[in-house]
Amino acid sequence: FTKEAVFSGVEEGKEYSSYTVITCNNAKKLELNGSTFSNSSSILTIGNHTLTAYGEGDYVKEVQFTIKPYFYTSGSTYMSANGGEKVCTSGARFRIYNSYNGNTLNSSYYEKIQIDGEDYVNDTSYYYVGNHTLTIYGVNGYVLEVEFVLTPSVSNLSVGKESTAFKPTIYLSNTNDFTDETRYVLLDGKEYELNTTIAE
């Protein structure tokens, strides 16, 4: 007869946000992705995983599951944990963390994080206006893409406002340093110099 390995905290094909704690008390040995796994341990590493239980008489049972990132932005609009949403805000700070204890994940828990193909450091500010894609890479081929939009913050300017001269304040980055030639503001079809008075 065969006595099956009994798992708690994990099911075949299931996705878990941020972490899970796995227990299997009737296995001879446990492995996670080919490495020894300690019973009743938590798994926080983002990505696709395979847990293997070994028993007597060449018994082997595998369970495949996924740990998804849990994150939000600290900008004006929060992003839900399941991703896939567009965010409109004047700035964003993406924080990927462990929902159990609130600790921010360091780079040992994921392969890499990128915005528009460039490396992004977890829990740091990002201010560049435009359409963007946040990509989170986990182990064993896991990839999550989230599209978002950052809009400029404009003050001293409103629709229909009449004035002989005014100076709109437009924030396009955390330093207002407008050095990238691919980013610009047009006024009546002409490039507008930031933080200058409009008198015409």
MOHULIN-V435027 format. One record per backbone hydrogen bond with DSSP energy under -1.0 kcal/mol. NH is the residue of the N-H (numbers start at 1). CO is the residue of the C=O. E is the energy in kcal/mol with one decimal. If there is no record, write none. Layout:
NH:CO:E
NH:CO:E
This chain:
8:23:-2.2
13:64:-3.6
14:11:-1.8
16:66:-2.9
18:68:-3.2
19:17:-1.6
20:43:-1.1
22:41:-2.1
23:8:-2.3
28:54:-2.6
29:54:-1.5
31:52:-2.3
32:35:-3.3
33:50:-3.1
35:32:-1.7
37:30:-2.5
40:22:-1.6
43:20:-2.8
46:109:-2.8
47:67:-2.3
48:139:-2.1
49:65:-3.2
51:63:-3.0
52:31:-3.0
53:61:-3.1
54:29:-2.9
55:59:-2.5
61:53:-2.1
63:51:-2.4
65:49:-2.0
66:14:-2.1
67:47:-2.6
68:16:-3.4
72:95:-1.2
74:93:-1.0
83:80:-1.5
92:126:-2.7
95:72:-2.5
97:70:-2.5
98:103:-3.0
102:98:-2.5
105:96:-2.4
109:106:-2.1
111:137:-2.3
112:137:-1.2
114:135:-2.6
115:118:-2.7
116:133:-2.4
118:115:-1.6
120:113:-3.1
123:94:-2.6
126:92:-3.1
130:150:-2.3
132:148:-3.0
134:146:-3.1
135:114:-3.1
136:144:-2.8
137:112:-2.9
138:142:-2.6
139:46:-2.6
144:136:-2.2
146:134:-2.8
148:132:-2.3
149:87:-2.0
150:130:-2.4
151:89:-1.9
153:171:-1.3
155:169:-2.4
161:158:-1.8
166:198:-2.0
169:155:-2.1
171:153:-2.5
179:177:-1.5
183:180:-2.1
187:190:-4.0
190:187:-1.7
192:185:-3.5
198:166:-3.4
